[in-house]
Amino acid sequence: MSLLRTIWRTALLLALIVLGLLMAVLVTADLSERLDCARMAGWWHRRLLAVLGIRVQRHGTPVDGAHLSIANHISWLDIPVMNACEPVRFVAKSEIRNWPLAGWLATAAGSFYLRRGRGDASRVVDRLTTYLRNGGSVALFPEGTTTTGRQVQRFHARMFAPAIDARCVVQPIALRYLPVADGRDVAPFVGDDDLFRHLLRVLREPRIDVELTYCAPLEALGRERTELAAAAQAAIEDALGLPPDLRSAGVPLAAAA
């Protein structure tokens, strides 16, 4: 039964990828930019979650209007989970742009790319600020890496600058993937894991549940980046119910870098 389910889901996934590539071509050819790439991506991501057997338990409501969404980062699944719940454009590392299939889809969805190191941050901050000022919504993962989800690494404060400059709110989002039936944590994408093997593990599971909690929005106006980053991280840690020894104040800098 598991093998048949995996084969069937793989066939559906390949068909969905083909559809996604066709949608990417349409967005690329839309020189007048009349198509809403974030909403199109949300529609595609909802179908992807259905194919993969990902069930989202959503708590709370996303804010209306321009805002910067901040979430803890566990897996590449975080992006379809968040985008399935609200139309939003993501900030991604620049390497993804050159990935086959995934890079094409990410570009068509309007992702903002950030090169590693500090040199490119100011350019991306300026683009994000302009987009937010024009009423857009952006999501990013300020940890800068994925974790197992058992704790939250210290947030990089510089990525909160666009919200301050655009005078929009920040909405922390807490993500928690529940263990599968036999107790394993399948969703985390960490360490030396590769996308193909991780995808196969997901396809083999009948169902994976994820909890997405929209925390209370934070006003960015008049706050420093470090203060805003600390407040957003505390809100996510509260929503996840992390014990004091696993919170940012209790994690040594070497472990949180």
Beta strands, then each sheet from edge to edge (+ up, - down):
strand 1: 54-59
strand 2: 67-71
strand 3: 89-93
strand 4: 112-114
strand 5: 137-140
strand 6: 169-177
strand 7: 208-214
strand 8: 218-219
sheet 1: 1+ 7+ 6- 2- 5- 3- 4-
sheet 2: 1+ 7+ 6- 8+
end
